[in-house]
Amino acid sequence: MGLRPHVPFWQTTRFQLDLARPLVMGIVNVTPDSFSDGGQHDQATAALAHADRLLKEGAHLLDIGGESSRPGAPALSEDEEWRRIEPVLTECLRWQVPISLDTYKPATMRRALDMGVDIINDIWGLRQPGAVSAVAASACGVCVMHMHGEPQTMQLQPLQGDAVHAVQAFMQERVSVLAAAGVASERIALDPGVGFGKTVEQNFSLLAQQAALLMPAHPWLVGWSRKSSLGAVTGLDLSQRLIPSVAAAVLSVERGAHIVRVHDVAETVAALAVWQAARPI
């Protein structure tokens, strides 16, 4: 369809990730209360077994998080977040695969970056005091996500008006802030924040008009996996959203996304192999 902008790579701490083909980011939630798989991998041994399985299923990188960002989730202390993720990060960093940390806390960012974490994936878009300086002092990749409000209240008071315009303006502002702090363009990926303070209609408008949001210098990273908007249009419960999740991932890639963040790695990898095979030579 000619919608994929030419972004050759994503620079991270240890890896230069080739974006000639879409990458699959496997989700590892070390939490008791995440919206989709909370409690399944909340101990380090279970989380590591899950991470290993995702890599065997074809994940290109792992996204590890210790705090749930589901709507209404309570905030977590820095100490508790670190207690959950530190043993998982320690082991995964030995595996020589790109490791992303899902956190918005600058102190946690700095501790993880000192360990060698490759990517900081921040639902707050690096808006917490000290977050920009934390990533600027390193060589890590960063993922800037758009969120309206905060997890505790975002679905009670969702975004008003045109989500495409709001996300576009936000991304331009955050990229400018990071550039001013000395963060190189090739380190910055962007995520529209599907489900984060947006209505069902707004979420699908971001997918329908994704081409208008793409920025030539920055990879587009999208997380539709098992989201409630998929349930809203299909009538399917959380446990039944595999097919809608894979469909949304393929549509995102077809419309220009470079990385998809998913729970169901094997199925997404298989679907993207079909998509890749059908592309014009």
C-alpha positions in Angstrom: 0.0 0.0 0.0 3.1 2.3 0.1 2.3 3.5 3.6 5.5 2.3 5.4 7.9 5.1 5.9 11.5 4.2 5.4 13.0 4.0 8.9 16.0 1.8 8.5 16.7 1.0 12.2 15.9 1.7 15.8 19.0 2.4 17.9 19.1 1.0 21.4 21.7 0.5 24.0 23.2 -2.7 22.7 21.4 -3.3 19.4 20.6 -1.5 16.2 17.3 -3.1 15.3 16.7 -3.6 11.6 13.2 -2.4 10.6 13.1 -3.7 7.1 10.5 -6.2 8.4 8.1 -5.6 11.3 9.3 -6.7 14.7 7.2 -8.4 17.4 7.7 -7.3 21.0 6.6 -9.9 23.5 4.9 -8.7 26.7 6.3 -10.0 30.0 4.1 -8.6 32.9 5.7 -9.3 36.3 2.5 -8.1 38.0 -0.4 -9.5 40.0 -3.0 -7.2 38.4 -2.3 -6.5 34.7 -5.6 -6.3 32.7 -4.8 -9.4 30.5 -2.4 -11.7 32.3 -2.1 -10.3 35.8 -0.8 -12.9 38.3 0.3 -15.5 35.7 3.9 -14.4 35.7 4.2 -12.4 38.9 7.1 -14.4 40.3 10.5 -14.2 38.7 10.8 -17.8 37.8 7.4 -17.8 36.0 8.2 -14.5 34.3 11.5 -15.9 33.0 9.9 -19.1 31.8 7.3 -17.0 30.0 10.0 -14.7 28.5 11.9 -17.7 27.2 8.8 -19.2 25.6 8.0 -15.9 23.8 11.5 -15.8 22.3 11.1 -19.4 21.2 7.8 -18.4 19.5 9.6 -15.8 17.5 9.6 -12.5 19.6 12.3 -10.2 18.4 12.4 -8.2 21.7 10.9 -8.4 25.2 9.0 -5.7 27.1 9.2 -6.3 30.8 7.0 -4.4 33.2 6.4 -4.5 37.0 3.4 -2.1 37.3 0.0 -2.6 35.8 -1.2 0.3 33.6 -4.8 -1.1 33.3 -7.6 1.5 33.8 -8.0 2.1 37.5 -4.7 0.5 38.5 -3.2 1.9 41.7 0.3 3.4 41.5 3.2 1.3 42.7 6.2 2.4 44.8 9.6 2.5 43.3 10.9 -0.1 45.7 8.2 -2.6 45.0 8.5 -2.1 41.2 12.2 -2.8 41.4 11.8 -5.8 43.7 9.6 -7.3 41.0 11.6 -6.6 37.9 15.3 -6.7 39.1 15.7 -10.5 39.0 13.9 -10.7 35.7 16.0 -8.0 34.1 19.2 -9.5 35.5 18.6 -12.8 33.8 17.1 -11.6 30.6 20.0 -9.2 30.0 22.2 -12.3 29.8 20.3 -13.7 26.8 21.7 -11.2 24.2 18.3 -10.1 23.0 16.9 -6.6 23.1 15.2 -5.9 26.5 12.7 -3.1 27.0 11.5 -1.9 30.4 8.0 -0.6 30.7 8.2 2.1 33.4 7.5 5.8 33.9 9.6 6.2 37.1 12.9 8.1 36.4 14.7 6.3 39.4 13.7 2.9 38.0 14.9 4.0 34.5 18.3 5.0 35.8 18.8 1.8 37.8 17.8 -0.4 34.8 19.9 1.7 32.4 22.9 1.2 34.7 22.3 -2.6 34.2 22.3 -2.2 30.4 18.6 -2.2 29.5 18.1 -1.5 25.8 14.9 0.5 25.7 12.7 2.6 28.0 9.0 2.2 27.2 7.2 5.0 29.0 3.3 5.2 29.1 3.7 8.8 30.3 5.8 9.8 27.3 8.7 10.8 29.5 6.7 13.6 31.1 7.6 12.7 34.7 10.2 15.1 36.2 13.6 13.7 35.6 12.5 11.1 32.9 14.0 13.0 29.9 17.3 13.5 31.7 17.4 9.9 32.7 17.2 8.6 29.1 19.3 11.5 27.7 22.2 10.4 29.9 22.3 7.0 28.3 22.4 5.5 24.8 19.1 3.6 25.1 16.2 3.5 22.7 13.0 5.1 24.0 9.3 4.6 23.2 7.2 7.7 23.7 3.5 6.8 24.3 0.5 9.1 24.2 -1.8 8.8 27.3 -4.7 11.1 28.1 -5.0 11.5 31.9 -3.5 8.8 34.1 -4.3 5.1 34.7 -6.4 5.7 37.8 -8.9 8.0 35.9 -8.2 7.8 32.2 -11.3 5.8 31.2 -13.5 7.8 33.5 -12.6 11.0 31.7 -11.5 10.1 28.2 -10.0 12.4 25.6 -12.4 14.8 24.0 -12.4 15.7 20.3 -10.1 14.5 17.5 -7.7 11.8 18.8 -5.6 11.9 15.7 -4.8 15.6 16.0 -4.2 15.2 19.8 -1.7 12.4 19.3 0.0 14.1 16.4 0.5 17.3 18.4 1.7 15.4 21.4 4.3 13.4 19.4 5.7 16.5 17.7 6.1 18.2 21.1 7.8 15.2 22.8 10.2 14.6 19.9 11.2 18.3 20.1 11.8 18.0 23.9 13.9 14.9 23.5 15.9 16.5 20.6 16.6 19.5 22.8 17.9 17.2 25.5 20.3 15.6 23.0 18.4 12.3 22.4 19.2 11.3 18.8 16.3 10.9 16.4 17.2 7.3 15.6 16.7 6.4 19.3 13.0 7.5 19.4 10.0 5.3 18.7 6.4 6.5 19.0 3.2 4.7 20.3 -0.3 6.2 19.9 -1.4 4.6 23.2 -4.4 2.6 22.1 -6.8 2.3 25.0 -5.0 4.9 27.2 -7.7 7.5 27.9 -9.5 7.1 24.6 -12.9 5.9 23.5 -13.5 2.9 21.2 -14.2 5.2 18.3 -11.0 7.2 18.9 -8.9 4.1 19.1 -10.2 2.9 15.8 -9.7 6.3 14.3 -6.0 6.1 15.2 -5.8 2.8 13.2 -7.9 4.1 10.3 -5.9 7.3 10.0 -2.5 5.9 11.1 -0.8 7.0 7.9 -1.4 10.6 8.9 0.4 10.0 12.2 3.6 8.4 10.9 6.8 10.5 11.3 9.5 9.6 8.7 12.4 9.5 11.2 10.7 7.5 13.9 9.5 3.9 14.2 5.8 3.4 15.0 5.1 0.9 17.8 1.5 -0.2 18.5 -0.1 -2.3 21.2 -3.7 -3.5 20.3 -3.2 -6.9 22.0 -6.4 -8.0 23.8 -7.6 -4.4 24.3 -11.1 -3.7 25.4 -11.9 -1.8 22.1 -11.5 -5.2 20.4 -14.0 -6.6 22.8 -16.4 -3.7 22.2 -16.6 -4.3 18.4 -16.6 -8.1 18.5 -18.5 -8.9 21.7 -15.7 -11.2 22.8 -14.4 -11.6 26.3 -10.7 -11.0 27.2 -9.8 -14.7 26.9 -11.4 -14.8 23.4 -9.6 -11.9 21.7 -6.7 -13.8 20.0 -8.1 -13.4 16.5 -9.1 -9.7 16.8 -5.7 -9.0 18.4 -3.8 -10.6 15.5 -6.0 -8.9 12.9 -5.3 -5.5 14.5 -1.6 -6.2 14.6 -1.5 -7.1 10.9 -3.7 -4.0 10.0 -1.3 -1.8 12.0 1.7 -3.2 10.1 -0.1 -2.9 6.8 -0.7 0.8 7.6 2.9 1.5 8.5 3.7 0.2 12.0 7.2 -1.1 12.5 6.8 -2.9 15.9 3.8 -4.6 17.4 3.6 -5.2 21.2 1.7 -8.5 21.8 0.8 -11.2 24.2 0.3 -13.9 21.6 3.6 -14.0 19.9 3.5 -17.3 17.9 0.2 -16.4 16.2 1.2 -12.9 15.4 4.6 -14.0 13.9 2.7 -16.5 11.7 0.2 -13.9 10.5 3.0 -11.4 9.7 4.8 -14.1 7.8 1.8 -14.4 5.5 1.6 -10.6 5.2 5.3 -10.5 4.3 4.9 -13.2 1.7 2.1 -11.4 0.0 3.9 -8.1 -0.3 4.9 -6.9 -3.8 8.5 -7.7 -4.7 
